[in-house]
Amino acid sequence: MLLNKSKLKNIFLRLSGRYSFMKKDIHCAERWYGTQYGGTIMNPKLLSKDSIVYSFGIGEDISFDLDVIRTHDCKVYGFDPTPKSIKWVESQETPPNFLFYEWGISDKTGQVDFFLPKNTEHVSGSLSNQSNIDLSNKVTVQVKTLKDIMNELNHTSISVLKIDIEGSEYEVIDEILSNESIPIIPQLLIEYHGRFFPDGIQKTKDSIAKLKAKGYKIFAVSNNFVGVSLIHESALKSSAS
């Protein structure tokens, strides 16, 4: 059987040991939600109709969000300040349980520069100065910390935090972990964009080490070492398969 270049690259990365820090810590129930492109893995046993899911970085794909709503009948709050994403979401027929906000998440609350992608065919911009964006092409957007978003939406806790924010995840994770007023989030679904930074592997390694120090365990990793699903040790008992 012939393997395509992507699969061969993934096999090489696994064998090289460069991403050994991303190996699974635990085994528990897991399920893929959404399409292969826009989805990720989550532990379904921790969700119910009363769950609150935050999904940051919508782009032009809400397959994950819709799958969660269909499966668990819970509310999913989507966030994206990108002009293309906002326009795309407005053109969709979405269920009542999907609530969309034109905010980005950051380690500070306020109006900030948001850089658009170099490739105008792409949708995903970033707050970070990384290799995929055009520093000369920017818009001003509203960003908020996770705590400020939760306060504005009257949420005292959330069940799942999914973030795909094009390189800004490192600062956001640091802010969340340092803010003791944020209750423990049972599941974190993170897409890391280390490939956009010269020291990206080390940045990702350091970020995961900080999460583990706060009690999070990896239970799923994507084949390309981009998506990581973590569960907090306090939720492990209820998630046991």
C-alpha positions as CSV (number, residue, x, y, z in Angstrom):
1,M,0.0,0.0,0.0
2,L,1.4,3.4,-1.0
3,L,1.4,6.2,1.6
4,N,0.9,9.8,0.8
5,K,3.5,12.5,1.8
6,S,1.4,13.6,4.7
7,K,1.2,10.2,6.2
8,L,4.9,9.5,5.6
9,K,5.7,12.8,7.3
10,N,3.6,11.9,10.4
11,I,5.3,8.5,10.6
12,F,8.7,10.2,10.5
13,L,7.8,12.7,13.2
14,R,6.6,9.9,15.5
15,L,9.8,7.9,14.9
16,S,12.1,10.9,15.3
17,G,11.0,11.6,18.9
18,R,10.7,15.3,18.3
19,Y,7.2,15.3,19.7
20,S,7.6,12.7,22.5
21,F,6.3,15.3,24.9
22,M,2.9,15.0,23.2
23,K,2.4,11.3,23.9
24,K,-0.8,10.2,25.7
25,D,-0.8,10.3,29.5
26,I,-4.0,8.4,30.0
27,H,-6.6,6.3,28.2
28,C,-10.3,7.3,28.6
29,A,-13.4,7.5,26.4
30,E,-12.9,9.5,23.3
31,R,-14.9,10.5,20.2
32,W,-14.1,12.5,17.1
33,Y,-16.5,15.5,16.6
34,G,-16.8,17.3,13.3
35,T,-15.1,16.9,9.9
36,Q,-11.5,15.7,9.5
37,Y,-10.6,19.3,8.7
38,G,-12.5,21.2,11.4
39,G,-13.0,18.6,14.1
40,T,-11.1,17.2,17.1
41,I,-11.3,14.6,19.8
42,M,-13.3,15.0,23.0
43,N,-14.4,12.8,25.9
44,P,-18.2,12.3,25.4
45,K,-18.8,11.0,28.9
46,L,-18.2,14.5,30.4
47,L,-20.9,16.2,28.3
48,S,-24.7,16.5,28.8
49,K,-27.4,18.9,27.7
50,D,-26.4,21.2,30.5
51,S,-22.8,21.5,29.3
52,I,-21.3,24.8,28.2
53,V,-18.8,24.6,25.3
54,Y,-16.6,27.5,24.3
55,S,-15.2,27.3,20.7
56,F,-12.6,29.9,19.8
57,G,-11.5,30.3,16.2
58,I,-14.5,29.4,14.0
59,G,-13.2,30.3,10.6
60,E,-15.5,28.9,8.0
61,D,-16.1,25.5,9.7
62,I,-18.6,24.8,12.4
63,S,-18.7,21.0,11.9
64,F,-17.3,20.5,15.4
65,D,-19.9,22.8,17.0
66,L,-22.9,21.3,15.1
67,D,-21.8,17.7,15.9
68,V,-21.6,18.6,19.7
69,I,-25.0,20.1,19.6
70,R,-26.5,17.2,17.7
71,T,-25.0,14.7,20.0
72,H,-25.5,16.3,23.4
73,D,-28.2,19.0,22.8
74,C,-26.0,21.5,24.8
75,K,-25.1,25.1,24.0
76,V,-22.0,25.9,22.1
77,Y,-20.6,29.4,22.1
78,G,-18.6,30.3,19.1
79,F,-16.1,33.2,18.9
80,D,-14.2,34.7,16.1
81,P,-13.3,38.4,15.3
82,T,-12.1,37.7,11.7
83,P,-14.2,39.7,9.2
84,K,-14.4,36.7,6.7
85,S,-15.5,34.4,9.5
86,I,-18.2,36.8,10.8
87,K,-19.6,37.2,7.3
88,W,-19.6,33.5,6.7
89,V,-21.3,32.7,10.0
90,E,-24.0,35.3,9.3
91,S,-24.7,33.5,6.0
92,Q,-25.3,30.1,7.7
93,E,-28.5,28.7,9.1
94,T,-27.4,27.7,12.6
95,P,-29.4,26.0,15.4
96,P,-30.6,28.0,18.5
97,N,-28.0,26.2,20.6
98,F,-25.1,27.8,18.6
99,L,-24.4,31.3,19.8
100,F,-21.8,33.4,18.0
101,Y,-19.9,36.4,19.2
102,E,-17.5,38.7,17.3
103,W,-14.8,38.6,19.9
104,G,-11.4,37.1,20.1
105,I,-9.8,35.7,23.2
106,S,-6.6,37.1,24.5
107,D,-4.6,37.6,27.7
108,K,-6.0,41.1,28.0
109,T,-9.3,42.8,27.3
110,G,-9.5,45.7,24.8
111,Q,-9.3,46.8,21.2
112,V,-6.3,45.4,19.4
113,D,-4.7,45.0,16.0
114,F,-5.7,41.8,14.3
115,F,-3.4,40.7,11.4
116,L,-5.0,39.1,8.3
117,P,-3.4,36.2,6.5
118,K,-0.8,36.6,3.7
119,N,-2.9,34.4,1.5
120,T,-6.1,36.3,0.8
121,E,-7.8,33.1,0.0
122,H,-7.4,32.0,3.6
123,V,-9.7,33.1,6.4
124,S,-7.6,32.8,9.6
125,G,-5.8,35.9,10.9
126,S,-4.0,36.2,14.2
127,L,-3.2,38.6,17.1
128,S,0.4,37.2,17.0
129,N,3.3,38.2,14.9
130,Q,3.8,34.9,13.1
131,S,4.9,33.7,9.7
132,N,1.4,33.2,8.3
133,I,0.1,36.8,8.6
134,D,0.6,40.1,6.8
135,L,1.7,42.8,9.2
136,S,0.6,45.5,6.8
137,N,-2.9,44.2,6.5
138,K,-4.8,44.6,9.8
139,V,-8.1,45.5,11.4
140,T,-9.1,46.5,14.9
141,V,-11.0,43.9,16.8
142,Q,-12.4,43.4,20.3
143,V,-10.7,40.8,22.4
144,K,-11.4,39.7,26.0
145,T,-9.9,37.4,28.6
146,L,-11.7,34.2,29.3
147,K,-12.8,35.4,32.7
148,D,-14.3,38.6,31.2
149,I,-16.1,36.6,28.6
150,M,-17.5,34.3,31.2
151,N,-18.6,37.2,33.3
152,E,-20.3,38.9,30.4
153,L,-22.2,35.7,29.5
154,N,-23.0,35.0,33.2
155,H,-21.2,31.7,33.2
156,T,-19.6,30.6,36.5
157,S,-17.9,27.6,34.8
158,I,-17.6,25.9,31.4
159,S,-17.3,22.3,30.4
160,V,-15.0,22.5,27.4
161,L,-12.6,25.1,26.0
162,K,-11.6,24.6,22.4
163,I,-9.1,27.0,20.9
164,D,-7.8,27.3,17.4
165,I,-6.4,30.8,17.4
166,E,-3.4,30.8,15.1
167,G,-0.5,31.2,17.5
168,S,-2.1,33.2,20.2
169,E,-2.8,30.1,22.3
170,Y,0.5,30.3,24.2
171,E,-0.3,33.6,25.9
172,V,-4.0,32.7,26.4
173,I,-3.2,29.4,28.1
174,D,-0.7,31.2,30.4
175,E,-3.3,33.8,31.4
176,I,-5.9,31.1,32.1
177,L,-3.6,29.0,34.2
178,S,-2.5,32.0,36.3
179,N,-6.0,33.3,36.9
180,E,-7.2,31.6,40.1
181,S,-10.7,33.0,39.7
182,I,-11.4,30.7,36.7
183,P,-12.8,27.3,37.9
184,I,-11.1,24.2,36.6
185,I,-12.2,23.5,33.0
186,P,-12.6,19.7,32.6
187,Q,-11.5,19.5,29.0
188,L,-9.1,21.6,26.9
189,L,-9.0,21.1,23.1
190,I,-6.0,23.0,21.8
191,E,-4.6,23.4,18.3
192,Y,-1.0,24.4,18.6
193,H,0.6,26.5,15.9
194,G,4.3,26.1,16.7
195,R,5.0,25.7,13.0
196,F,4.5,29.5,12.7
197,F,7.4,30.3,15.1
198,P,11.2,29.6,14.9
199,D,11.1,28.2,18.4
200,G,7.6,26.7,18.0
201,I,8.4,23.1,19.2
202,Q,9.9,24.5,22.5
203,K,7.0,26.9,22.9
204,T,4.6,24.0,22.6
205,K,6.6,21.8,24.9
206,D,6.7,24.5,27.6
207,S,3.0,25.1,27.3
208,I,2.1,21.5,27.7
209,A,4.4,21.2,30.7
210,K,2.6,24.1,32.3
211,L,-0.8,22.4,31.7
212,K,0.5,19.2,33.2
213,A,1.8,21.0,36.3
214,K,-1.8,22.2,36.8
215,G,-3.3,18.7,36.7
216,Y,-4.1,18.3,33.0
217,K,-3.4,15.0,31.2
218,I,-3.2,14.3,27.5
219,F,-5.7,11.8,26.3
220,A,-5.6,12.4,22.5
221,V,-3.1,13.8,20.0
222,S,-3.7,14.4,16.3
223,N,-1.6,12.5,13.8
224,N,0.2,15.7,12.7
225,F,1.0,16.7,16.3
226,V,-1.1,19.9,16.1
227,G,-4.3,19.1,18.0
228,V,-4.0,18.0,21.7
229,S,-7.0,17.0,23.9
230,L,-6.5,17.3,27.6
231,I,-8.6,16.3,30.6
232,H,-8.1,17.6,34.2
233,E,-7.3,15.0,36.8
234,S,-10.3,16.0,38.8
235,A,-12.6,14.8,35.9
236,L,-10.8,11.5,35.3
237,K,-13.0,9.4,37.6
238,S,-16.2,10.4,35.9
239,S,-14.7,9.9,32.5
240,A,-13.4,6.4,33.1
241,S,-14.5,4.0,30.3
